[in-house]
Amino acid sequence: MEVLRYERKLEDVTEVIGHAKLAEDDLAPQSQALFISDSFEDYKLLELNSSIQTTLSEGQRVVFKGEEHEKAVLCTENETYEILEAETSNTLLLVPELIFAFPSKDGTAQNGETGEQNGIRHLSNVVVTGIFNSYLEVRKMKPRLRKLEELLAFSEYKGSELEKEVLASAGSRLYSRDDLLTLVQASSRELDEGLQQIAACEINGKWRLLDFDYCFRVLSQIQNLIDSNSWPLNAIPENETVDTLKDLFPETIVRHVFHQFTTPQYERNEEGDALFELIEDKVCRFLAEALLRPLANSQDATGFDLQQFLAAWQHSVPEGMQTNVKQLAGLAVIDDSTGKTPQVKLLPEKSLPEGASERLQQLFSIRQQWTLDEIQPYIEPVAVNAADVNRLLMKHARSFMSNGKRCYTARHGQKN
Amino acid sequence: MSIPILIDDGLEKSWAIVEIQGDLLSRSDSELFSQYVGDLHFSKEGVPILIIGHQLLYGKVVNLENPLAVLHRNRKPSDSDKTQTEYIVKALVKKKLLFKTRPKPIISNLPKPV
């Protein structure tokens, strides 16, 4: 079919300039007639910040990521961005060959070189290749790492003798790093940090979590070994530990647990074995969780009597280590509401919802009021930075002073 | 699932956007494809002037702080039966002509005063 296309002529353009009461002398000689293309390509507009732009132009990996039921995100190698559709009531016309007919600074026309063209109006046709009422915007966000833990939770490693059983259980699937990178909405760097944060361990190329009780058994054996050899807590030989325990647990696992709870001293003993120091806060925190876990799993939600807990806890840690309630931040809370003897209750940060608003609602349903110190460790993980903690608290909670301490409670009128 | 975004080898850096208020509608209600929209001029001071129908619009050139990438969805057959999708950045738009003032009507058929 032949399309009858309108042809814009220079005379028409000049005539309209007259009708519009524009002085031709005030206009640059380049005029452009806008046409809409015969058909549109499947284009999307995406607003880039300078960081994404640099990443793209350096040829680094930038991807949209998400399963069907997930909101898509954009990931660079290092960062994750939320994708928002910005709608506008204006209309955006995409014009590939638009000419910016700027006059040069001295007032003469830019394309005046040929002399005879100078001052004479000429007309080009330019084509609109897309019409948009929205574009995509990005906003930096925390990676959605909760899914990482959920995926790995089905196949927790419980020791070689239980491996068959674990792998046969429903929902258990083993994931390589590449599998996880495709499934989890996080950048490559954030995924590695996430794996480290949840203390995942690579066993035969697949990433696994260690079952808590299993990990506890390994750590207890390391503790026993330290005790029986009277090693100072800051001079524990790595290879000797691994060698001694490898009959009880696979070598990879011992090494993994060993590194979880120690930090290198960059010194060697006489045998040339690298020395490590037990990390006090990590060990104490882990052993506190070991004490509180059995109670949390029982039906009645009573906590551990604070005084009894503190004694048992101090007793459970290696000699020379000092327990401190600060080590419980984000793991357990002390309930000292009036009229009761203070109780310790397990409340792991990762058991709370990932969304800030839902998370605060749940925190306030557990307890009506929180001091800043108490609530902070539960908000930090969902905040982009330190300032964001305050912003989230201001948005979702009401603050007041009590006994000289800043406290937070639920906002009035917020239901559920 | 992850869909890569790649920069086109022949990335265009001079594409522009013309932003107008409201919508573009055809007078005869027909499709907009292949239609003539209007005339664009620049004043000698660099002010863009757009004439659409009987409306005269003055605008300004805006440099976009964050450029808009023009993404083109590309489905390419891969080794397996599935097609692989990728987005190609065809162009980066760094400038737009923004027409946000109220259009001035053009009255062309006035009889000339005698």
Boltz contact constraints between the chains, C-beta under 6 A:
constraints:
  - contact:
      token1: [A, 3]
      token2: [B, 34]
      max_distance: 6.0
  - contact:
      token1: [A, 5]
      token2: [B, 34]
      max_distance: 6.0
  - contact:
      token1: [A, 6]
      token2: [B, 36]
      max_distance: 6.0
  - contact:
      token1: [A, 13]
      token2: [B, 39]
      max_distance: 6.0
  - contact:
      token1: [A, 16]
      token2: [B, 51]
      max_distance: 6.0
  - contact:
      token1: [A, 19]
      token2: [B, 106]
      max_distance: 6.0
  - contact:
      token1: [A, 19]
      token2: [B, 108]
      max_distance: 6.0
  - contact:
      token1: [A, 20]
      token2: [B, 51]
      max_distance: 6.0
  - contact:
      token1: [A, 20]
      token2: [B, 56]
      max_distance: 6.0
  - contact:
      token1: [A, 20]
      token2: [B, 106]
      max_distance: 6.0
  - contact:
      token1: [A, 26]
      token2: [B, 43]
      max_distance: 6.0
  - contact:
      token1: [A, 26]
      token2: [B, 44]
      max_distance: 6.0
  - contact:
      token1: [A, 27]
      token2: [B, 41]
      max_distance: 6.0
  - contact:
      token1: [A, 27]
      token2: [B, 43]
      max_distance: 6.0
  - contact:
      token1: [A, 28]
      token2: [B, 42]
      max_distance: 6.0
  - contact:
      token1: [A, 28]
      token2: [B, 44]
      max_distance: 6.0
  - contact:
      token1: [A, 31]
      token2: [B, 39]
      max_distance: 6.0
  - contact:
      token1: [A, 31]
      token2: [B, 41]
      max_distance: 6.0
  - contact:
      token1: [A, 32]
      token2: [B, 40]
      max_distance: 6.0
  - contact:
      token1: [A, 33]
      token2: [B, 39]
      max_distance: 6.0
  - contact:
      token1: [A, 34]
      token2: [B, 37]
      max_distance: 6.0
  - contact:
      token1: [A, 34]
      token2: [B, 38]
      max_distance: 6.0
  - contact:
      token1: [A, 34]
      token2: [B, 40]
      max_distance: 6.0
  - contact:
      token1: [A, 35]
      token2: [B, 36]
      max_distance: 6.0
  - contact:
      token1: [A, 36]
      token2: [B, 32]
      max_distance: 6.0
  - contact:
      token1: [A, 36]
      token2: [B, 33]
      max_distance: 6.0
  - contact:
      token1: [A, 36]
      token2: [B, 35]
      max_distance: 6.0
  - contact:
      token1: [A, 38]
      token2: [B, 33]
      max_distance: 6.0
  - contact:
      token1: [A, 38]
      token2: [B, 34]
      max_distance: 6.0
  - contact:
      token1: [A, 42]
      token2: [B, 73]
      max_distance: 6.0
  - contact:
      token1: [A, 43]
      token2: [B, 70]
      max_distance: 6.0
  - contact:
      token1: [A, 43]
      token2: [B, 72]
      max_distance: 6.0
  - contact:
      token1: [A, 44]
      token2: [B, 71]
      max_distance: 6.0
  - contact:
      token1: [A, 45]
      token2: [B, 68]
      max_distance: 6.0
  - contact:
      token1: [A, 46]
      token2: [B, 69]
      max_distance: 6.0
  - contact:
      token1: [A, 46]
      token2: [B, 71]
      max_distance: 6.0
  - contact:
      token1: [A, 47]
      token2: [B, 66]
      max_distance: 6.0
  - contact:
      token1: [A, 47]
      token2: [B, 68]
      max_distance: 6.0
  - contact:
      token1: [A, 48]
      token2: [B, 66]
      max_distance: 6.0
  - contact:
      token1: [A, 48]
      token2: [B, 67]
      max_distance: 6.0
  - contact:
      token1: [A, 48]
      token2: [B, 69]
      max_distance: 6.0
  - contact:
      token1: [A, 49]
      token2: [B, 66]
      max_distance: 6.0
  - contact:
      token1: [A, 56]
      token2: [B, 7]
      max_distance: 6.0
  - contact:
      token1: [A, 62]
      token2: [B, 5]
      max_distance: 6.0
  - contact:
      token1: [A, 63]
      token2: [B, 2]
      max_distance: 6.0
  - contact:
      token1: [A, 63]
      token2: [B, 4]
      max_distance: 6.0
  - contact:
      token1: [A, 64]
      token2: [B, 3]
      max_distance: 6.0
  - contact:
      token1: [A, 65]
      token2: [B, 2]
      max_distance: 6.0
  - contact:
      token1: [A, 90]
      token2: [B, 19]
      max_distance: 6.0
  - contact:
      token1: [A, 90]
      token2: [B, 21]
      max_distance: 6.0
  - contact:
      token1: [A, 91]
      token2: [B, 20]
      max_distance: 6.0
  - contact:
      token1: [A, 91]
      token2: [B, 23]
      max_distance: 6.0
  - contact:
      token1: [A, 91]
      token2: [B, 24]
      max_distance: 6.0
  - contact:
      token1: [A, 92]
      token2: [B, 17]
      max_distance: 6.0
  - contact:
      token1: [A, 92]
      token2: [B, 19]
      max_distance: 6.0
  - contact:
      token1: [A, 93]
      token2: [B, 18]
      max_distance: 6.0
  - contact:
      token1: [A, 94]
      token2: [B, 17]
      max_distance: 6.0
  - contact:
      token1: [A, 95]
      token2: [B, 16]
      max_distance: 6.0
  - contact:
      token1: [A, 95]
      token2: [B, 18]
      max_distance: 6.0
  - contact:
      token1: [A, 96]
      token2: [B, 15]
      max_distance: 6.0
  - contact:
      token1: [A, 98]
      token2: [B, 16]
      max_distance: 6.0
  - contact:
      token1: [A, 101]
      token2: [B, 42]
      max_distance: 6.0
  - contact:
      token1: [A, 102]
      token2: [B, 46]
      max_distance: 6.0
  - contact:
      token1: [A, 103]
      token2: [B, 44]
      max_distance: 6.0
  - contact:
      token1: [A, 182]
      token2: [B, 2]
      max_distance: 6.0
